[in-house]
Amino acid sequence: MAAEILELRARIASGGLKAVEAIGAWRARIEAVEERVGAWAWFDAGHALEQARARDVYRATGRPLGPLHGLPVGVKDVIDTAGIPTENGTALDAGRVPRADAAVVERLKAAGAIVMGKTVTAELAFMHPGKTTNPHDEDRTPGGSSSGSAAAVASGMVPLAIGTQTAGSVIRPAAFCGTVGFKPSFGAISRRGVLAEAPTLDTIGVFARDVAGAALLADALFGHDPQDPATVPAPPPRLLETASSEPPVPPVFAFVRTPYWARADSETHAAFEELTVALGERCFAVDLPEPFAQADEIRRRIQFAELAKCFHRYARQGRDGLSIELAEAIEEGASMPARDYIAALDWPALLEAALEPIFHRADAILTPAAPGVAPTGLDSTGDPVFNGLWTLARTPALTLPLFAAQNDLPMGVQLVGRRGDDARLLRTARWLEAFAEAETRD
């Protein structure tokens, strides 16, 4: 059902399928697998059906429908929802119910979507995991911090979901769970009403079963918000329209190992060798400029300094209420010299400029989404080393679940585009998606 999201949208819009019928099917799926996966922090079947009935009544009026009419969306539990608990993955916010919707929730509702529920997040969108397991192996991590969103989509409980990324919190769980994860360019989607961890890095992202679904959802969320200074006035990006079109010529890919290639496992190395050989002359290998060797350290410096400020109120309530990982990160950020933090703020623009020679030659960068398959154990969300440098560079990035390891667990390919070229990245990703399917058939 989720893989045919555009067809499903058309059926609901035409009245061939009522929204309440569609929601009933997803509700049954949630009832079947949620106990094992644990993707939801809050789910109320009655509330979902009430929204669906309202959508069906609206459709019967004959008025224009929004682009997400009748489609359910999971919303990460660091994103405010009016009248619905938003507890940020911490006991310190237990019982918190916002009075107003976040900007992305306002846009969801305006587009006719149904807020299906709140998906599990790691504690305050950092590293300490929540209750969610990997849908492919319940003894393995689903990644984080957007664990519930990735797992809900991967297990078929919802076709679309929203997450956030400050280091690798969209790209990595998408890779581990086997979904498409799309982290747009920094500032493309408003963060008003979303838990702030590190405002220099925080980015809203989406999950779907395929590129078309990711483009459909992101299209409804992009746009300027005067209350988020990272966003800027710009024409609509037409993400779905562009992603659905054929490239004027087959795209070219730059295969980038990154300075952290040695941290990827042997199966990841072999998978990328196979993919680059299959792409042939459409792919060339290139090394990143020297500054990228320090990117992970610089990203950590910015992230920890800013979370020490943003999470100060939680720290004041006492270390006992925080995980060891988060308490230590706050302490590290609070003790960082101001000169080091201020100097680090110059790096996003530096890295963005350093990528220009690569994007003059290639439509997208091809690189791992994670060091390998989801690690065994539920006490960690995995290593974000292949993600954080692109978050720091403010570029759009997307995970495609193209590979499978010998144990049949999913492995993700990460595509990276030039900042602002989100539509082009989605079109390139859809081309690669189709290319990989054709190669598999052959």
N, C-alpha and C positions, 0 to 999 in steps of 0.2 A: 504493500500500500504506500509506504513512505517513498519508495524509489520512483513512483509515478506521481509525484506531488503536483505537477502541472495538470495532468489529466484529472486527478482528484479535485483540484481547485475548479476546473471547468465543470465537472459533474455537479458539484455543490452549487456553483453559480447558476447553472441551468435549471436546477431543481430536480435533476435526475437522482440525486442523492441528498437527503436532508442532512443538515449539520448534526442533528441529534442522533441520526443513524451512524454517522462517522465517529462521533464522540463515543457512542456506545461500543463500537468495535475497539477503540483504543482503551476504553475503560476495562473491557474484558481482558485485553492484553496486560494491562497494569495489574489487574487482579491475579493473573496467571504467573507473572515473573517478578513482581516487586519484592516479594518476601526474600527472594534469592539475591536480587541485584541491589536493592536499597538505594534507588536513585532519587527518591522524593523526600524533601524535608517537610513539605506540606502538600497534601492532595485531598480535595473534597469532590467526590464524583457528582454530588448534587449541584455544587456551584458550577462545575463544568457544563453540566446539562442545562442549567438555567441560562448560561451564556449562549449555548447552542440554540435553544428555543428562541431566544431574542434575535439571533442571527437569521433564523428561518422566517420569523415574523417580518423582519426588515426586508428580506429578499422578496417576500410576497407583495410588498408595496410597489415594486417595480423601480425603485430608486437605484441610482448607481451603486455598485458594490465596490468595496475596497479590494486591494490586490491580495489580501490574505483572508478574504471572507470565509468564515467557517473553519479555518485551519487551526488546530491546537498547537500551542507553543509552550515549551518548558522555560521557566525563567529562573536563573541562578539566584540563590537565596542571599545575595548581597545587593540585589536590585530592588528598590522600594516598590511595594504594591499596596495601594490604598485599601485598608480594611483587611488585608491578608498579612499574616505574620512574615516578617523579614528579620531573621535572627542572626544572620552573618556567620553562621557556623560556630558560634561561641555561646557558652552558658551565660556569659556576661550580658548578652542581649536576649535572653530567654523571655518570651512574652512580648517582645517589641512588635507593635503593629503601626506602621506608618499611616499618616493621614492623607498623604498625597502620593501619586504615582511618579516613578522615575520617568524621565523623558522618553526612554525606549518603550516603556509600558504604555505611555500616552500614544505613541506612534503605532504600537501593536493594535490597540483598541480602535484607533482611527482607521486602520487598514482592515478592520473587521475580524481580526484574529481572536482566538479564544485563549485566555490565560489558563493553561491546563493545571498549573501548580508551580510550586517552588522546588527547584532541584538542589540537591546537596552540594555544599561547597566545603573545601578545606577551611579550617579555622581562620576567619578574617581574610579569606582568599590568599593565604600564605601556604605553608608547607605541611602543617599537621593534618592528616587525612580525616575525612568524615567516615560514615558507615558504608559507603558505596563499594561494591566489588566489581571486578571486570566481568562483563557479560559472557566472555569467552572462557573464563576460568576464574571461579570465585575465590581461588587462593592467590590471585594476582591483583596488583593495583590497577585501577582504572585510569591512573594519572591524576593530575590536579592542577590548579585548584577547582576547575570546572568539571569535577568528576561526575556529578549527577547529570549534568546536561549531556555530556558525551555518552554516558551509559544508557540514559533514557532513549536517546536516538538510536544507538547501536542495538539495543534490545527490542526496538519496535514499539516502545511505549508511547512515543510521540514522534511526529515526523520532523519537527524543527525545535531548536532550543537556542537560548542565548547564554553566553558565558562572558568572562572577562579574562584579560591577559595582562600581567605586569612583567613576567619573565617568559613562561611557556605554558600558561594555564589554559589555552585553547588548543594550540597545535599539538602539544604532547598527549593530552587525554584523547584527542581525536585519533592520533596514531595508535595508541594502546588499545582503544576500543574498536577501531576499524570503521570510523566515519570520516566524512569530510568536515574539516574544521577551517574556518576562514577568519583570520585576524586582519581587519582592514588597516589602511594607513592611519597613523596616529591623527586623531582629531576628526575622523570621518563621521563618527557617531557620538552624540552627546552623552556625557557621563553624569549629567545632573540627576541626583537621586540615587546614585550608585556609591557604595562604600569606597572611599578614597584610601588607597594604600600608598601609592607613589605617583602623584599627578603628572610628573614628567614622563611616565611610562604607561600608566593605566590606559587600556584600550578595550572597547567592547567588541566581542566577536560572536560568531554564530556557528551552529552545528546543523548538519543535514546528512541525508543518505547519499546525495550526489551534488555535483557542482550547481546544477540548475536550482535545487532547493536552497543552497546557500546564497545564490544570487537573488532569488526571490525574496528571502527574508531580509537580507542586507539592504536590498533596494528600498524596503519600507522603513528602514531605520536610519539611513544616511540623511544628513542635513544639518544646517546651521542651527545653533541654539545660543542666543545671546548670553545665557547663563553659564555656558561652558566656553571659556576663552580659547580653548584648543580648537574649537570648530570655527570655520570661516564661511561667509556667504559664497555660494557657488551654485552653478546650475545642477539640476538633477543628473546623477552619473549614468542612468540607464543601464544598470548592471545586468539585469536579466536579458534585456534586448541585445546587449553586446555579447554577453556570454553565450547566447543562443545562436549567434551568427558565426559564419565560417571566417577564419582569418584570411586576409587577402592573399597571403602566402603561408605555407607551413611554418610554424614558429621555430626559432632557434633557441637552444638551451645552453646555459653556461653551467657546467658541472663544477660545483665548489665543495671541496672536502671540508673546508674551514680549518682553523688551527687545532680543532679538537677531534680530528678524524681518528686518532689513535684510541679514543674512548668509545668508538663504535665497534660493535662486535663483528666477528668474521662473516656472519650471515648478512649483515648490512653491507659490508664491503662487497660481497659476492653479488648481492641483489643490484647494487648500483653499477657494478661492472656489466652485468647482463643488460640493464636498462640502457646504459650509454652505448653499448655495442648495437643494440636494437635500433636506437635512434640514428646511429651512423653519423653522416655528415651534418645532421641537424643538431649535433651536440659537440661542444668542445670543452676541455678542462681548463680551468684557470685558478690561480691562487688569489686569495684576497690580499688587498694592500696591508702593509705591515701594521698599521694601527689596530686592525681587527684582532691581533694577538692579545691585546689588552681589553677587548670589548667586554668579556664576561666579568672581569674585575671592576671595570667602570660601571657597568650596569648594576652590579651588586652594591657599589658605593652609593649610587643615586637611590636605589631602591631602599636600602637600609636606613639611610639618613632621613628620607622622606617618611618612611613608615614609623620611625621613631617619633616624628612630629604628629603624624596623622593618628597614631595609636596611643598617644600620650594619655588620653583619658582612660584607656583600658589598663595601661600600666599603673596608673594611679590607684586603680581599684585593687591592685595587689598581684604579685607575680603568681600566686597560687591559682589564680583564675586563668592563667595562660599556659600554653604548652611550653616545654623547654625550648623547642626550636624558635618559637616566636619571641619568648622572653630574651633569649640570647641575641636575636636579630635586633630587637629594640635597644638593647644595651650597646651593641656594636654601633648602631646608627647614632645613638645619643653621644657616643664618645668620639665620633669622627671629627677631625679638625675642619673648621669652616672652609679653609683654603682648598682642601681636597675635594669637598663637595662642590664648591663653586667652580673649580677647574673642571670637574667631571661634567658639568652642565654644558660645556662647549662641545662635547663629543658627539651628540646626535647629529648636529649639522656637519661635523667633520666626516663622520662615517657615511652620511647620505651623499656628500659630495664625492667621497672616495669611490663610491659604487658607479658613478656615471660612466667611466670608460667601459665597464662591463655591460651596462644597459645600452650603450651605443651599438654593441655587437649582438646582444641577445634579448629575446623577449622576456625571459625569466631565468632566474637562477634555480638550479636543481641541486638539492642538498638533503641530508637526512632530517627527519622530523624528530628522531630520538636515537639514542645509541643502539637500540635493538627492540625486541618485543617487551611487553610489560613485565617488569621484574616480579618474581615471586615474593609474596608478603604484602600485608596491608598496613604496615607501619611507615611507609614512605610513598610519595607520589612520583618518584622517579627523578631523573637528572634532566634539568632544563638547558643544558649547555648548548644544544643545537638550536635553541629558540631565542634566548635572551639577547643575543647580539643583533637579531633582526628587530626585536622590540625596541632596543636602544637606537637603532638606525631609523626607526619610525616607518619602515617599509611595510607594505601589505605582504602577508604570508598565508599559505594555504596548504593543508595536509590532504593528500590523496591516498586512500588505502589500496595501493597497487600491489603490494607484496604480501606474501605469506611465508612464515618460517617453516622449518621442517616439522614443527609440532602444530602447524596450521594456525598459529596465532598471527594476527594482523601486524604488518609493519608499514609505516607511513613514509611516503615521499613528500618532502616539503618543497613547495615552489615559492619563490620570492620575487616580487616585482618592484619597479621604481615607485617611490612614494607618489601617490596621486593617480597612478595607473591601475587602480583596482579593477576596473572593467576589463582592461586588457589582460590582466593576470587571470581573471576568471575565464575569459575566452580561451587563453592559452591552456589553462587547467582542463577545460572541457575537451579541447583538442587532444591533450595527452590522455585523458580518461578514455576517449574513443579509440585512440591509438593502441592503448594497452589492451582494451577489449578485443580489438581486431587481432593483435598478436596472440592473445590467449586462444582465440578460435582457431587460428592457423596452426 
